[in-house]
C-alpha cells in the first residue's frame, strides 16, 4: 500500500542553513583514532539496551546507566562535555521532579549530549526510530514522536508530554522545530510549551553550544540541509577538538500564555548570542554566481 501524500502546510518549520554553514577544512583525527572511535561507539550501542533493561525496576539505576551509556557514546564521537549551572538550590528544586526542558536544536548530537547530562524523554521527529544507530537509542529512551507535517496530531503530542511531566518525568523539546547551524537560529514555536501550562510545571531553559579547540562557537556538528544522517555521522566522527557546552539558566514559571513563555525561554537560551546572517549570505551569493562551464573529456 502506498503512503498518502502529505502536503507541507504554511507553518511547516524550515531553516535556511545548508552545508554552506559548515566550516571549511576542520581539524580531523587520524585513521587509527577513527577506528577506535567506531569500536567504542559500537560497544556503547551494544551495551545501552542491556543497561536500560538492567535498570528497568530501579528508575535511579536506569537513569545512571543511561547517562553512562550516553557519555561513552560522546567519548566515541569525540565531543567533550562542559556543564555550567549557576542556579540556586531553590531554582534547582523547581525542576528536580517533573519538568519541561527547552533547548535550541543544532544536530542529532544534541540528544546524546543532553542525555549525558540528564537522561530524559525527548520529543523528536517521527522517523528517528527508523534511523540507523540512533534509532536504537531513540527506542531505548521512549521518545515521543512528532510528525510536523500533520498539524492535527499536535494536540495529542502536547497531551503526551503533559502526562509524562505530571507523572514526574523530564521531557526535552526543541521548539525551533528543525535544526539550525548554531551561529544562526530560529524563533521558538510556542505549541509544545502548552504542555507546561497544562501540567502547571516549571520550564528549564538550556543553552547548548558547540565549541572548537580555540573555545569559539563552531558549526561543525550541525545537521542541516540535504546531508543524510549516515553522512553526518561519518563526518562528525572524523572531527577533533570539539566540546559541547550545556548551561542551565534560571527556570521559567509556566504562566498562562504559551507565547509569552516561548519569548521568556528564548531570551534565556539566546543570552549573549549574536545572530550571524553572513553564514547564509555567503551561501546565497555562491548560488547566484553562474557555474563554470564544464569541458567534456575527449
Backbone as numpy.savetxt, mean C-alpha at the origin, in Angstrom:
# Nx Ny Nz CAx CAy CAz Cx Cy Cz
-18.29 -19.45 -19.69 -19.14 -18.25 -19.69 -18.26 -17.01 -19.69
-18.57 -16.07 -20.58 -17.78 -14.85 -20.63 -18.20 -13.92 -19.51
-17.25 -13.13 -19.05 -17.52 -12.17 -17.99 -18.23 -10.95 -18.56
-19.20 -10.37 -17.83 -19.87 -9.17 -18.33 -18.89 -8.01 -18.43
-19.11 -7.18 -19.43 -18.26 -6.02 -19.62 -18.64 -4.95 -18.60
-17.64 -4.45 -17.88 -17.89 -3.42 -16.88 -17.30 -2.11 -17.38
-18.14 -1.14 -17.57 -17.69 0.17 -18.07 -17.26 1.04 -16.89
-16.11 1.68 -17.03 -15.60 2.54 -15.96 -16.54 3.72 -15.77
-16.82 4.04 -14.51 -17.69 5.16 -14.21 -16.87 6.44 -14.07
-17.59 7.55 -13.96 -16.92 8.86 -13.92 -16.06 9.03 -12.69
-16.36 8.25 -11.60 -15.61 8.39 -10.36 -14.51 7.33 -10.23
-14.25 6.61 -11.31 -13.21 5.57 -11.28 -11.86 6.23 -11.00
-11.15 5.79 -9.96 -9.86 6.42 -9.62 -8.82 6.22 -10.71
-8.01 7.22 -10.94 -6.93 7.12 -11.91 -5.76 7.96 -11.42
-4.60 7.67 -11.97 -3.39 8.38 -11.58 -2.58 8.69 -12.83
-1.98 9.87 -12.92 -1.15 10.21 -14.08 0.22 9.57 -14.02
0.54 8.90 -12.91 1.87 8.30 -12.78 2.07 7.16 -13.77
3.30 7.04 -14.27 3.65 5.99 -15.21 5.10 5.61 -14.97
5.66 4.76 -15.84 7.05 4.36 -15.65 8.01 5.53 -15.82
7.51 6.64 -16.34 8.34 7.85 -16.42 8.64 8.44 -15.06
7.87 8.03 -14.03 8.11 8.51 -12.67 9.28 7.78 -12.01
9.67 6.65 -12.57 10.73 5.85 -11.95 12.09 6.52 -12.14
12.98 6.43 -11.15 14.32 7.01 -11.30 15.12 6.26 -12.35
15.98 6.97 -13.01 16.82 6.36 -14.04 18.06 5.74 -13.41
18.38 4.54 -13.80 19.59 3.83 -13.35 19.76 3.82 -11.83
18.78 3.32 -11.09 18.93 3.24 -9.63 19.96 2.18 -9.26
20.59 2.28 -8.09 21.58 1.27 -7.68 20.92 -0.10 -7.50
21.60 -1.13 -7.97 21.06 -2.49 -7.87 22.06 -3.42 -7.19
21.60 -4.57 -6.77 22.44 -5.54 -6.07 23.11 -6.47 -7.07
24.13 -7.19 -6.59 24.80 -8.17 -7.43 23.92 -9.41 -7.59
24.26 -10.22 -8.57 23.43 -11.39 -8.87 23.34 -12.36 -7.70
24.45 -12.55 -6.97 24.44 -13.50 -5.85 23.49 -13.01 -4.76
23.45 -11.68 -4.54 22.53 -11.12 -3.55 21.09 -11.31 -4.01
20.85 -11.14 -5.30 19.51 -11.34 -5.84 19.04 -12.78 -5.63
19.93 -13.72 -5.85 19.59 -15.13 -5.66 19.25 -15.39 -4.19
20.05 -14.84 -3.29 19.80 -15.03 -1.86 18.46 -14.40 -1.45
18.14 -13.26 -2.03 16.86 -12.61 -1.73 15.70 -13.49 -2.18
15.82 -14.06 -3.35 14.74 -14.90 -3.88 14.55 -16.13 -2.98
15.65 -16.73 -2.55 15.56 -17.90 -1.67 14.88 -17.52 -0.35
15.26 -16.38 0.21 14.66 -15.93 1.47 13.18 -15.62 1.29
12.84 -15.02 0.16 11.43 -14.69 -0.10 10.59 -15.96 -0.22
11.10 -16.95 -0.93 10.38 -18.21 -1.07 10.21 -18.89 0.28
11.24 -18.79 1.12 11.15 -19.37 2.46 10.08 -18.66 3.28
10.07 -17.32 3.20 9.08 -16.55 3.94 7.67 -16.88 3.49
7.45 -16.98 2.19 6.12 -17.29 1.69 5.71 -18.72 2.02
6.70 -19.61 2.09 6.39 -20.98 2.48 6.02 -21.08 3.95
6.67 -20.27 4.77 6.44 -20.32 6.22 5.20 -19.55 6.65
4.84 -18.51 5.91 3.77 -17.62 6.36 2.45 -18.35 6.62
1.95 -19.19 5.68 0.69 -19.88 5.98 0.81 -20.80 7.20
1.98 -21.42 7.37 2.21 -22.29 8.52 2.17 -21.48 9.81
2.82 -20.32 9.79 2.85 -19.46 10.97 1.44 -18.98 11.34
0.66 -18.63 10.31 -0.70 -18.16 10.56 -1.54 -19.28 11.18
-1.43 -20.51 10.63 -2.20 -21.64 11.14 -1.79 -21.95 12.58
-0.50 -21.90 12.87 -0.02 -22.19 14.22 -0.59 -21.20 15.24
-0.80 -19.97 14.80 -1.27 -18.96 15.73 -2.76 -18.72 15.72
-3.52 -19.50 14.92 -4.96 -19.27 14.80 -5.68 -19.26 16.15
-5.45 -20.23 17.05 -6.19 -20.21 18.32 -5.78 -19.06 19.25
-4.64 -18.43 18.96 -4.12 -17.39 19.85 -3.87 -16.12 19.04
-4.80 -15.16 19.06 -4.67 -13.95 18.23 -3.35 -13.22 18.39
-2.86 -13.08 19.63 -1.60 -12.37 19.83 -0.44 -13.12 19.18
-0.46 -14.46 19.32 0.60 -15.26 18.70 0.51 -15.15 17.18
-0.71 -15.20 16.65 -0.89 -15.10 15.20 -0.34 -13.77 14.68
-0.66 -12.67 15.39 -0.17 -11.36 14.95 1.35 -11.29 15.00
1.93 -11.84 16.06 3.40 -11.81 16.19 4.06 -12.62 15.08
3.49 -13.79 14.78 4.07 -14.63 13.73 3.88 -14.01 12.35
2.73 -13.37 12.14 2.50 -12.70 10.86 3.48 -11.55 10.68
3.71 -10.80 11.76 4.69 -9.71 11.70 6.08 -10.26 11.38
6.43 -11.38 12.00 7.73 -12.00 11.74 7.86 -12.39 10.27
6.80 -13.00 9.72 6.85 -13.39 8.31 6.99 -12.19 7.39
6.27 -11.09 7.71 6.36 -9.89 6.88 7.75 -9.26 6.96
8.37 -9.31 8.14 9.72 -8.73 8.28 10.74 -9.57 7.52
10.54 -10.89 7.51 11.41 -11.74 6.69 11.28 -11.37 5.22
10.04 -11.13 4.80 9.80 -10.77 3.40 10.41 -9.41 3.06
10.30 -8.46 3.98 10.93 -7.16 3.76 12.44 -7.30 3.61
13.04 -8.15 4.44 14.47 -8.40 4.35 14.82 -8.97 2.99
13.97 -9.88 2.50 14.20 -10.48 1.20 14.10 -9.44 0.09
13.12 -8.55 0.19 12.95 -7.51 -0.82 14.11 -6.52 -0.78
14.69 -6.36 0.41 15.81 -5.43 0.55 15.38 -4.05 1.00
14.27 -3.98 1.77 13.78 -2.70 2.26 13.93 -2.65 3.77
14.74 -1.70 4.25 14.86 -1.49 5.69 13.60 -0.77 6.19
13.38 -0.82 7.49 12.16 -0.26 8.06 12.47 0.67 9.22
11.89 1.87 9.17 11.98 2.83 10.26 10.57 3.22 10.67
10.29 3.14 11.97 8.97 3.50 12.49 9.12 4.73 13.39
8.37 5.77 13.09 8.37 7.00 13.88 7.03 7.10 14.59
7.07 7.26 15.91 5.84 7.30 16.68 6.00 8.27 17.86
5.50 9.48 17.68 5.60 10.49 18.73 4.28 10.66 19.47
3.35 9.70 19.29 2.05 9.79 19.96 2.20 9.63 21.47
1.34 10.27 22.20 1.31 10.08 23.65 0.66 8.74 23.96
0.78 8.29 25.20 0.15 7.04 25.59 -1.37 7.11 25.42
-1.94 8.26 25.73 -3.39 8.42 25.55 -3.78 8.29 24.09
-2.98 8.89 23.20 -3.28 8.81 21.77 -3.14 7.38 21.26
-2.11 6.67 21.73 -1.95 5.27 21.32 -3.12 4.42 21.77
-3.62 4.68 22.98 -4.71 3.88 23.52 -5.99 3.99 22.69
-6.15 5.10 21.99 -7.35 5.32 21.19 -7.45 4.36 20.01
-6.31 3.85 19.56 -6.32 2.93 18.41 -5.70 1.59 18.75
-5.56 1.29 20.03 -4.94 0.01 20.42 -5.88 -1.17 20.17
-7.20 -0.91 20.18 -8.16 -1.95 19.86 -8.58 -1.82 18.41
-9.89 -1.80 18.18 -10.37 -1.62 16.82 -10.09 -0.22 16.32
-9.63 -0.10 15.09 -9.33 1.22 14.52 -9.23 1.11 13.01
-9.51 2.21 12.34 -9.32 2.30 10.90 -8.02 3.04 10.65
-7.11 2.43 9.90 -5.82 3.03 9.58 -5.86 3.54 8.14
-5.37 4.76 7.93 -5.43 5.41 6.63 -4.02 5.77 6.17
-3.67 5.38 4.94 -2.33 5.68 4.40 -2.43 5.98 2.92
-1.42 6.69 2.41 -1.30 6.88 0.98 -0.86 5.57 0.34
-1.07 5.46 -0.96 -0.80 4.19 -1.66 0.24 4.39 -2.75
1.35 3.67 -2.64 2.45 3.80 -3.60 2.71 2.49 -4.34
2.63 1.38 -3.63 3.05 0.11 -4.23 2.43 -1.07 -3.49
2.58 -2.25 -4.09 2.19 -3.49 -3.41 3.05 -3.71 -2.17
4.22 -3.09 -2.14 5.09 -3.24 -0.96 4.49 -2.57 0.28
3.52 -1.65 0.09 2.89 -0.99 1.23 2.28 -2.01 2.19
1.65 -3.05 1.63 1.01 -4.07 2.45 2.04 -4.81 3.29
3.18 -5.14 2.69 4.23 -5.85 3.41 4.81 -4.96 4.51
5.07 -3.70 4.18 5.64 -2.76 5.15 4.73 -2.58 6.35
3.45 -2.31 6.09 2.52 -2.05 7.20 2.23 -3.30 8.01
2.26 -4.46 7.36 2.09 -5.72 8.10 3.28 -5.97 9.01
4.46 -5.58 8.56 5.67 -5.75 9.39 5.62 -4.85 10.62
4.84 -3.77 10.56 4.69 -2.87 11.71 3.55 -3.34 12.61
2.39 -3.56 12.00 1.22 -4.02 12.75 0.31 -4.83 11.83
0.25 -6.14 12.00 -0.63 -6.97 11.16 -2.07 -6.49 11.23
-2.69 -6.32 10.09 -4.05 -5.80 10.02 -4.77 -6.43 8.84
-6.05 -6.18 8.77 -6.82 -6.52 7.58 -6.70 -5.35 6.61
-6.58 -5.65 5.32 -6.44 -4.60 4.31 -7.64 -4.62 3.37
-8.09 -3.45 2.98 -9.04 -3.34 1.88 -8.20 -3.22 0.62
-8.34 -4.19 -0.27 -7.45 -4.25 -1.44 -8.24 -4.61 -2.70
-7.66 -4.33 -3.83 -8.29 -4.63 -5.11 -8.70 -6.09 -5.17
-9.84 -6.34 -5.78 -10.46 -7.66 -5.73 -9.59 -8.75 -6.35
-8.78 -8.41 -7.34 -7.99 -9.44 -8.02 -6.66 -9.73 -7.32
-6.41 -9.08 -6.18 -5.14 -9.29 -5.48 -4.94 -10.75 -5.09
-6.01 -11.43 -4.70 -5.88 -12.82 -4.25 -5.45 -13.74 -5.39
-5.57 -13.28 -6.63 -5.18 -14.10 -7.79 -3.76 -13.80 -8.26
-3.11 -12.80 -7.65 -1.75 -12.46 -8.06 -0.77 -13.54 -7.65
0.29 -13.73 -8.46 1.33 -14.67 -8.03 2.06 -14.14 -6.80
2.41 -15.02 -5.91 3.16 -14.71 -4.69 2.33 -13.89 -3.70
1.96 -12.66 -4.06 1.24 -11.79 -3.12 -0.16 -12.30 -2.81
-0.72 -13.10 -3.71 -2.05 -13.64 -3.48 -2.09 -14.50 -2.23
-1.03 -15.26 -1.98 -0.98 -16.10 -0.79 -0.99 -15.24 0.47
-0.21 -14.17 0.45 -0.19 -13.26 1.59 -1.57 -12.64 1.80
-2.23 -12.25 0.70 -3.56 -11.63 0.80 -4.57 -12.60 1.40
-4.53 -13.85 0.96 -5.48 -14.83 1.48 -5.22 -15.11 2.96
-3.95 -15.18 3.34 -3.60 -15.43 4.75 -4.08 -14.30 5.64
-4.08 -13.07 5.10 -4.47 -11.91 5.89 -5.96 -11.60 5.78
-6.69 -12.41 4.97 -8.14 -12.25 4.83 -8.51 -10.82 4.43
-7.96 -10.37 3.30 -8.23 -9.02 2.83 -9.72 -8.85 2.53
-10.17 -7.61 2.62 -11.52 -7.26 2.21 -11.42 -6.80 0.76
-11.94 -7.57 -0.20 -11.78 -7.19 -1.61 -12.72 -6.06 -2.01
-12.25 -5.20 -2.89 -13.08 -4.11 -3.40 -12.86 -3.99 -4.90
-13.95 -3.97 -5.64 -13.90 -3.76 -7.09 -14.43 -2.36 -7.35
-13.54 -1.43 -7.59 -13.95 -0.03 -7.70 -14.69 0.27 -8.99
-14.72 -0.68 -9.91 -15.50 -0.48 -11.13 -16.98 -0.71 -10.88
-17.31 -1.32 -9.74 -18.70 -1.63 -9.40 -19.12 -0.83 -8.16
-19.63 0.36 -8.40 -19.98 1.26 -7.31 -21.06 0.68 -6.40
-21.93 -0.16 -6.95 -23.03 -0.69 -6.14 -22.54 -1.62 -5.04
-21.28 -2.09 -5.14 -20.73 -2.98 -4.12 -20.10 -2.21 -2.95
-19.91 -0.90 -3.12 -19.19 -0.11 -2.12 -19.86 -0.11 -0.74
-21.20 0.06 -0.64 -21.81 0.04 0.70 -21.55 -1.27 1.44
-21.53 -2.39 0.71 -21.24 -3.67 1.35 -19.83 -3.74 1.90
-18.87 -3.16 1.17 -17.48 -3.13 1.63 -17.36 -2.26 2.88
-18.03 -1.10 2.87 -18.00 -0.22 4.03 -18.56 -0.93 5.26
-19.63 -1.69 5.08 -20.23 -2.41 6.20 -19.29 -3.51 6.72
-18.60 -4.22 5.81 -17.63 -5.24 6.23 -16.53 -4.62 7.08
-16.02 -3.47 6.62 -14.95 -2.79 7.37 -15.46 -2.36 8.74
-16.66 -1.78 8.79 -17.23 -1.33 10.06 -17.40 -2.50 11.02
-17.84 -3.66 10.51 -18.04 -4.83 11.37 -16.72 -5.31 11.96
-15.67 -5.32 11.14 -14.37 -5.79 11.63 -13.79 -4.82 12.67
-14.00 -3.54 12.46 -13.50 -2.57 13.42 -14.29 -2.66 14.73
-15.62 -2.82 14.62 -16.45 -2.98 15.83 -16.00 -4.19 16.64
-15.56 -5.24 15.94 -15.15 -6.47 16.61 -13.74 -6.36 17.20
-13.13 -5.17 17.12 -11.80 -4.97 17.70 -10.67 -5.17 16.72
-10.99 -5.26 15.44 -9.95 -5.47 14.43 -9.31 -4.18 13.96
-8.14 -4.32 13.38 -7.42 -3.19 12.80 -7.51 -3.32 11.28
-8.06 -2.32 10.61 -8.27 -2.37 9.16 -7.53 -1.21 8.50
-6.78 -1.51 7.45 -6.04 -0.49 6.71 -6.74 -0.21 5.39
-6.95 1.06 5.09 -7.52 1.45 3.80 -6.58 2.45 3.13
-6.61 2.45 1.80 -5.83 3.39 0.99 -6.82 4.26 0.22
-7.27 5.37 0.82 -8.36 6.15 0.22 -8.01 6.87 -1.09
-6.74 6.88 -1.50 -6.44 7.42 -2.82 -7.06 6.54 -3.90
-7.32 5.27 -3.53 -8.03 4.32 -4.39 -7.21 3.80 -5.56
-5.99 4.27 -5.70 -5.07 3.75 -6.70 -3.66 4.16 -6.30
-2.67 3.61 -6.95 -1.29 3.91 -6.58 -0.77 5.16 -7.30
0.05 5.92 -6.58 0.76 7.07 -7.11 2.25 6.86 -6.86
3.09 7.72 -7.43 4.53 7.47 -7.35 5.14 7.89 -6.01
4.45 8.70 -5.22 4.99 9.13 -3.93 5.45 10.57 -3.94
6.02 11.02 -5.05 6.37 12.44 -5.17 5.17 13.23 -5.68
4.20 12.55 -6.20 2.89 13.11 -6.53 1.86 12.21 -5.89
0.73 12.75 -5.56 -0.25 11.96 -4.83 -1.65 12.49 -5.11
-2.65 11.66 -4.81 -4.03 12.04 -5.05 -4.76 12.42 -3.76
-5.95 12.94 -3.92 -6.78 13.28 -2.77 -7.36 12.00 -2.16
-7.68 12.07 -0.88 -8.26 10.91 -0.21 -9.76 10.87 -0.49
-10.22 9.76 -1.05 -11.65 9.58 -1.28 -12.33 9.27 0.06
-13.46 9.90 0.37 -14.05 9.75 1.70 -14.90 8.51 1.92
-15.26 7.78 0.86 -16.27 6.73 0.97 -15.96 5.70 2.06
-14.75 5.13 2.05 -14.43 4.07 3.00 -14.32 4.59 4.43
-14.08 5.89 4.59 -13.98 6.46 5.93 -15.33 6.47 6.65
-16.40 6.23 5.89 -17.71 6.14 6.51 -17.75 5.00 7.53
-16.91 3.99 7.32 -16.87 2.84 8.24 -16.48 3.28 9.65
-15.57 4.25 9.76 -15.17 4.75 11.08 -16.31 5.51 11.74
-17.06 6.26 10.95 -18.19 7.01 11.49 -19.28 6.04 11.95
-19.57 5.03 11.12 -20.62 4.07 11.46 -20.27 3.27 12.70
-18.99 2.94 12.87 -18.56 2.13 14.02 -18.11 2.99 15.20
-18.09 4.32 15.01 -17.69 5.26 16.06 -16.30 4.94 16.61
-15.37 4.73 15.70 -14.00 4.42 16.11 -13.03 5.48 15.59
-11.93 5.62 16.30 -10.90 6.58 15.91 -10.20 6.11 14.64
-9.62 7.09 13.94 -8.89 6.81 12.70 -7.42 7.14 12.91
-6.56 6.22 12.47 -5.12 6.41 12.62 -4.48 6.76 11.27
-4.13 8.04 11.04 -3.41 8.39 9.81 -1.96 7.88 9.89
-1.46 7.41 8.76 -0.09 6.88 8.68 0.63 7.53 7.51
1.77 8.13 7.78 2.62 8.69 6.71 3.58 7.61 6.27
3.52 7.24 5.02 4.38 6.19 4.47 5.21 6.75 3.33
6.53 6.65 3.47 7.44 7.14 2.43 8.53 6.11 2.19
9.10 6.13 0.99 10.25 5.29 0.67 11.45 6.20 0.40
12.56 5.90 1.04 13.76 6.72 0.95 14.90 5.95 0.31
15.78 6.66 -0.39 16.96 6.01 -0.97 18.11 6.04 0.04
19.28 5.61 -0.37 20.41 5.49 0.56 20.92 6.84 1.03
20.52 7.94 0.36 20.92 9.27 0.81 19.89 9.88 1.76
18.77 9.17 1.97 17.72 9.68 2.83 16.69 10.52 2.11
16.81 10.62 0.77 15.85 11.39 -0.02 14.69 10.49 -0.43
13.51 11.09 -0.56 12.35 10.32 -0.98 12.56 9.81 -2.41
12.21 8.56 -2.64 12.42 7.95 -3.95 11.12 7.36 -4.47
11.02 7.27 -5.79 9.86 6.64 -6.43 10.19 5.23 -6.89
11.31 4.70 -6.46 11.79 3.40 -6.95 10.80 2.26 -6.76
10.04 2.30 -5.68 9.16 1.17 -5.38 7.76 1.33 -5.96
7.46 2.46 -6.60 6.08 2.69 -7.02 5.63 1.66 -8.06
4.37 1.29 -7.96 3.75 0.31 -8.87 2.66 1.05 -9.63
3.04 1.61 -10.78 2.14 2.50 -11.51 2.19 2.18 -13.01
1.31 2.83 -13.74 1.31 2.69 -15.18 0.93 1.30 -15.63
1.60 0.85 -16.70 1.27 -0.44 -17.30 2.17 -1.57 -16.81
3.01 -1.31 -15.82 3.90 -2.35 -15.32 3.09 -3.49 -14.69
3.43 -4.72 -15.03 2.74 -5.87 -14.45 3.30 -6.16 -13.06
2.55 -6.92 -12.28 3.01 -7.24 -10.94 4.29 -8.08 -10.99
4.40 -8.97 -11.97 5.62 -9.77 -12.10 6.83 -8.92 -12.41
6.66 -7.96 -13.33 7.77 -7.07 -13.68 8.15 -6.19 -12.50
7.15 -5.73 -11.74 7.43 -4.88 -10.58 8.21 -5.65 -9.52
7.79 -6.88 -9.23 8.50 -7.70 -8.25 9.94 -7.91 -8.68
10.13 -8.27 -9.95 11.49 -8.51 -10.45 12.37 -7.27 -10.38
11.78 -6.12 -10.68 12.55 -4.86 -10.65 12.91 -4.47 -9.22
11.94 -4.51 -8.31 12.18 -4.06 -6.94 13.14 -4.99 -6.20
13.09 -6.28 -6.50 14.01 -7.22 -5.85 15.47 -6.91 -6.17
15.70 -6.23 -7.29 17.08 -5.91 -7.70 17.60 -4.62 -7.09
16.75 -3.81 -6.51 17.16 -2.51 -5.98 17.91 -2.65 -4.67
18.74 -1.67 -4.36 19.42 -1.66 -3.06 19.39 -0.26 -2.47
19.60 -0.22 -1.14 19.65 1.06 -0.46 18.29 1.67 -0.18
17.23 0.84 -0.11 15.89 1.37 0.12 15.49 1.27 1.60
14.70 2.21 2.03 14.18 2.20 3.40 12.75 2.73 3.39
11.87 2.03 4.09 10.49 2.49 4.27 10.39 3.22 5.59
9.77 4.38 5.57 9.58 5.16 6.78 8.08 5.24 7.08
7.70 4.71 8.22 6.29 4.70 8.64 6.15 5.60 9.86
5.28 6.61 9.76 5.09 7.53 10.86 3.62 7.53 11.30
3.40 7.29 12.59 2.06 7.36 13.17 1.83 8.77 13.69
0.84 9.43 13.16 0.49 10.78 13.63 -0.63 10.67 14.66
-1.05 11.79 15.23 -2.12 11.78 16.22 -3.41 11.26 15.59
-4.13 10.36 16.28 -5.39 9.83 15.74 -6.42 10.92 15.52
-7.34 10.66 14.60 -8.41 11.60 14.30 -9.74 11.02 14.78
-10.55 11.85 15.45 -11.89 11.42 15.87 -12.76 11.23 14.62
-13.67 10.26 14.64 -14.46 9.98 13.44 -15.37 11.12 13.03
-15.98 11.82 14.03 -16.90 12.89 13.68 -18.15 12.35 13.02
-18.80 13.19 12.23 -20.05 12.79 11.57 -20.05 13.07 10.07
-18.95 13.60 9.55 -18.87 13.98 8.14 -17.63 13.32 7.54
-17.84 12.37 6.65 -16.69 11.63 6.10 -15.79 12.51 5.23
-16.34 13.54 4.63 -15.50 14.43 3.82 -14.57 15.26 4.71
-15.11 15.72 5.83 -14.27 16.44 6.79 -13.20 15.51 7.36
-13.57 14.26 7.64 -12.61 13.29 8.15 -11.51 13.03 7.13
-11.87 12.92 5.86 -10.88 12.70 4.80 -9.92 13.88 4.72
-10.44 15.10 4.85 -9.58 16.29 4.80 -8.59 16.30 5.96
-9.09 15.97 7.15 -8.20 15.96 8.33 -7.11 14.90 8.18
-7.47 13.73 7.68 -6.48 12.66 7.49 -5.46 13.06 6.43
-5.92 13.73 5.38 -5.01 14.15 4.31 -3.99 15.16 4.83
-4.44 16.09 5.65 -3.51 17.06 6.25 -2.47 16.32 7.08
-2.89 15.29 7.82 -1.98 14.56 8.70 -0.93 13.78 7.91
-1.34 13.09 6.85 -0.38 12.22 6.15 0.45 12.97 5.10
0.02 14.20 4.74 0.77 14.97 3.74 1.60 16.08 4.37
1.69 16.11 5.68 2.46 17.16 6.35 3.90 17.18 5.82
4.35 18.36 5.44 5.70 18.59 4.93 5.94 18.01 3.53
4.95 17.30 2.97 5.13 16.78 1.61 4.99 17.91 0.61
5.77 17.84 -0.45 5.69 18.84 -1.52 5.35 18.11 -2.81
4.18 18.40 -3.34 3.76 17.76 -4.59 4.70 18.19 -5.71
5.22 17.21 -6.44 6.19 17.49 -7.50 5.55 17.17 -8.86
4.91 18.15 -9.49 4.25 17.88 -10.78 5.22 17.63 -11.92
6.49 17.96 -11.75 7.45 17.81 -12.84 7.64 16.36 -13.23
7.38 15.43 -12.30 7.56 14.02 -12.66 6.59 13.63 -13.76
5.48 14.36 -13.88 4.53 14.08 -14.94 4.71 15.00 -16.13
5.19 16.23 -15.86 5.44 17.15 -16.97 6.52 16.60 -17.89
7.53 15.96 -17.30 8.61 15.38 -18.09 8.07 14.27 -18.97
7.20 13.44 -18.42 6.61 12.35 -19.18 5.74 12.89 -20.31
4.93 13.91 -19.98 4.04 14.48 -20.99 4.83 15.10 -22.13
5.93 15.78 -21.80 6.78 16.39 -22.83 7.37 15.33 -23.73
7.82 14.22 -23.14 8.41 13.13 -23.93 7.39 12.53 -24.88
6.13 12.44 -24.40 5.08 11.86 -25.24 4.70 12.77 -26.39
4.91 14.09 -26.21 4.56 15.04 -27.27 5.61 15.09 -28.37
6.85 14.68 -28.02 7.91 14.75 -29.01 7.70 13.69 -30.10
7.91 14.01 -31.36 7.79 12.99 -32.40 8.91 11.97 -32.24
8.58 10.72 -32.43 9.59 9.67 -32.29 10.51 9.67 -33.48
11.76 9.28 -33.26 12.74 9.24 -34.33 12.38 8.17 -35.33
12.57 8.42 -36.65 12.23 7.40 -37.64 13.11 6.16 -37.45
12.51 5.02 -37.66 13.28 3.78 -37.57 13.78 3.38 -38.93
14.94 2.75 -38.94 15.55 2.31 -40.20 15.46 0.80 -40.25
14.82 0.29 -41.26 14.67 -1.17 -41.39 16.01 -1.78 -41.72
16.22 -2.96 -41.15 17.47 -3.68 -41.44 17.49 -4.12 -42.88
18.67 -4.09 -43.50 18.80 -4.46 -44.90 18.64 -5.95 -45.06
